[in-house]
């Protein structure tokens, strides 16, 4: 409850007392004032308690995200390190692949040369008949 609502509540009560054609007694005014002050103090105390709870809740929420943020940053750093390691391995594998491609090209050339040489030598051999072949 805010102070305006509290004031209006007790002012209306005093006005109702004064409408009986006689002014309210000093005791009635002091009682209304005391009750209004007490109600305002209680409302303030409740507000302070609510605010304290809200602040504690916000602090608790900040601690968890802060620790989660630190954990996430640590994980990102670890993942970046792994990515760097995998990049090095990938570069090594690419170098090996290039070397294997070169070796393969060399072997294909050598095989083609060997096939050509073999074909030439095979043609130079006299033709044999099956009967001439001894096993």
Helices and strands as residue ranges (DSSP letters): H 3-18, H 26-124, G 130-132
